Amino acid sequence: MIKSTTALILSLLVCPALSLVAQAQSAVNEQDARSIALDAYIYFYPLVTMDVTRKQLTNVEPGKGLGAPMNSLFNVPTFPTADMRQVVRPNFDTLYSFGYLDLTKEPMVVSVPDTGGRYYLLPMLDMWSDVFASPGWRTTGTQAGQFPRHAAWLERSRSVSF
């Protein structure tokens, strides 16, 4: 009984060591490492830049400067100037409102009033800057509404920009 127990314990200790040796022999070559690094950069770069933008635009006191705290909407009262650098390439003929929603603790609902037929667009972006919903004149009409309407919209990210 003692011999079989000892053999079992030794095999449990030796097997992981043999596995490590096998892994070391199949190490990643330089080309694979470069490919992995490129994929990681492409995947994570939008998350980093969106988070930097979020931190800059939410780290302001309400009513002071361009931006608003998390879970608040900020209306830009004028057209963007050519030297605006908070976001990349804004349209210079478009009035903007924006905000960042923190969805880590609970879902959020954005309510819009009836716009009386006036055009509006409320694109919602995940942290990869992909538009996953776009309520507005063309998609949901101009009547009052609450968004997101579908739970799947909330599953995209822990933080949402609109």
C-alpha positions as CSV (number, residue, x, y, z in Angstrom):
1,M,0.0,0.0,0.0
2,I,2.8,2.4,0.9
3,K,4.7,1.6,-2.4
4,S,1.6,2.4,-4.5
5,T,0.9,5.6,-2.6
6,T,4.5,6.7,-3.0
7,A,4.4,5.8,-6.7
8,L,1.2,7.8,-7.1
9,I,2.7,10.9,-5.4
10,L,5.9,10.7,-7.4
11,S,3.9,10.4,-10.7
12,L,1.8,13.5,-9.7
13,L,5.0,15.4,-9.1
14,V,6.9,14.2,-12.2
15,C,4.1,14.6,-14.8
16,P,4.0,18.4,-14.5
17,A,7.8,18.6,-14.7
18,L,7.7,16.5,-17.9
19,S,4.9,18.8,-19.3
20,L,7.1,21.9,-18.7
21,V,10.0,20.3,-20.6
22,A,7.6,19.6,-23.5
23,Q,6.4,23.1,-23.5
24,A,9.9,24.5,-23.4
25,Q,10.8,22.5,-26.5
26,S,7.8,23.9,-28.4
27,A,8.7,27.5,-27.6
28,V,7.2,30.3,-29.7
29,N,9.5,31.3,-32.6
30,E,10.2,34.9,-33.5
31,Q,7.7,35.0,-36.3
32,D,4.9,33.6,-34.1
33,A,5.8,36.1,-31.3
34,R,5.6,39.0,-33.8
35,S,2.2,37.8,-35.0
36,I,0.9,37.5,-31.5
37,A,2.2,40.9,-30.6
38,L,0.6,42.5,-33.7
39,D,-2.8,40.8,-33.0
40,A,-2.6,42.0,-29.4
41,Y,-1.8,45.6,-30.4
42,I,-4.6,45.6,-33.0
43,Y,-7.1,44.2,-30.4
44,F,-6.2,46.4,-27.4
45,Y,-5.2,49.7,-29.1
46,P,-8.8,51.0,-29.4
47,L,-9.5,50.1,-25.8
48,V,-6.5,52.2,-24.6
49,T,-7.3,55.2,-26.8
50,M,-11.0,55.1,-25.9
51,D,-10.1,54.9,-22.2
52,V,-7.7,57.8,-22.4
53,T,-10.4,59.9,-24.2
54,R,-12.9,58.8,-21.5
55,K,-10.6,59.8,-18.7
56,Q,-9.9,63.3,-20.2
57,L,-13.6,64.0,-20.9
58,T,-14.9,62.7,-17.6
59,N,-12.3,64.2,-15.3
60,V,-13.9,67.7,-15.2
61,E,-16.2,69.5,-12.8
62,P,-19.7,69.8,-14.0
63,G,-20.1,73.1,-16.0
64,K,-16.4,73.7,-16.2
65,G,-14.5,72.8,-19.4
66,L,-15.4,70.4,-22.1
67,G,-16.8,67.2,-20.6
68,A,-18.9,65.8,-17.8
69,P,-18.5,63.2,-15.1
70,M,-19.4,59.6,-15.8
71,N,-23.1,58.8,-16.3
72,S,-23.8,62.5,-17.3
73,L,-24.6,64.0,-20.6
74,F,-22.6,67.0,-21.9
75,N,-23.9,69.3,-24.6
76,V,-21.4,71.2,-26.7
77,P,-23.2,74.5,-27.5
78,T,-21.1,75.4,-30.5
79,F,-19.7,73.8,-33.6
80,P,-16.2,72.3,-33.0
81,T,-13.3,74.5,-33.9
82,A,-10.4,73.3,-36.1
83,D,-8.1,73.0,-33.1
84,M,-10.4,70.7,-31.1
85,R,-8.3,67.7,-30.0
86,Q,-10.5,65.9,-27.5
87,V,-11.8,63.4,-30.1
88,V,-10.3,62.5,-33.5
89,R,-11.7,64.4,-36.5
90,P,-15.1,65.7,-35.4
91,N,-17.5,67.0,-38.0
92,F,-17.2,70.8,-38.1
93,D,-20.9,71.2,-39.1
94,T,-22.4,69.1,-36.4
95,L,-23.5,69.9,-32.8
96,Y,-22.5,67.2,-30.4
97,S,-23.7,65.9,-27.0
98,F,-21.8,63.0,-25.4
99,G,-21.3,61.1,-22.3
100,Y,-19.8,57.9,-20.9
101,L,-22.0,55.3,-19.0
102,D,-20.4,53.1,-16.4
103,L,-22.2,49.7,-16.7
104,T,-20.1,47.8,-14.1
105,K,-22.7,48.0,-11.3
106,E,-26.0,48.2,-13.2
107,P,-27.6,48.8,-16.6
108,M,-28.4,52.4,-17.6
109,V,-31.3,53.7,-19.6
110,V,-31.0,56.7,-21.8
111,S,-34.3,58.6,-22.3
112,V,-34.9,60.8,-25.3
113,P,-37.8,63.3,-25.7
114,D,-40.1,63.5,-28.7
115,T,-38.2,65.6,-31.2
116,G,-41.3,66.5,-33.2
117,G,-39.9,65.1,-36.4
118,R,-36.5,66.8,-36.1
119,Y,-33.4,64.7,-37.1
120,Y,-31.2,63.3,-34.4
121,L,-28.8,60.5,-34.1
122,L,-27.7,58.8,-30.8
123,P,-24.9,56.3,-31.8
124,M,-23.8,54.1,-28.9
125,L,-20.3,52.8,-29.0
126,D,-18.5,50.1,-27.1
127,M,-14.9,50.6,-26.0
128,W,-13.6,49.3,-29.3
129,S,-15.5,52.3,-30.8
130,D,-17.9,50.0,-32.7
131,V,-21.4,51.4,-33.0
132,F,-23.7,48.7,-31.6
133,A,-26.9,50.7,-31.5
134,S,-28.0,53.9,-33.1
135,P,-31.4,55.2,-32.0
136,G,-32.6,58.2,-34.0
137,W,-34.7,59.6,-36.8
138,R,-33.9,56.9,-39.3
139,T,-33.9,53.8,-37.0
140,T,-36.4,54.4,-34.2
141,G,-38.3,57.5,-35.2
142,T,-38.6,60.8,-33.4
143,Q,-41.1,59.9,-30.7
144,A,-40.0,59.8,-27.1
145,G,-38.1,56.6,-26.2
146,Q,-35.9,54.8,-23.7
147,F,-32.7,53.1,-24.8
148,P,-31.3,50.5,-24.7
149,R,-34.4,48.6,-25.4
150,H,-32.6,45.2,-25.7
151,A,-30.5,43.6,-23.0
152,A,-28.0,42.5,-25.7
153,W,-26.9,46.1,-26.1
154,L,-25.6,46.1,-22.5
155,E,-23.6,42.9,-22.9
156,R,-21.0,44.6,-25.2
157,S,-19.0,46.5,-22.7
158,R,-18.5,47.6,-19.1
159,S,-18.5,51.2,-20.4
160,V,-20.4,52.8,-23.2
161,S,-19.9,56.1,-25.0
162,F,-22.7,58.0,-26.7
